[in-house]
Amino acid sequence: MNDVIIAKKSSFLCTEAGQGEIMKDIEEKKLNRIIASA
């Protein structure tokens, strides 16, 4: 996949810890958009 910086599988993205993980990735990788799917 072109231009994909990070791809992860997680069962707990709706938890506080999961959201913290998303924010950490956004800040560290300087992402300007994300896609999350259930």
Buried (B, 14 or more C-beta within 10 A) or exposed (E): EEEEEEEEEEEEBEEEEBEEBBEEBBEEEEEEEEEEEE
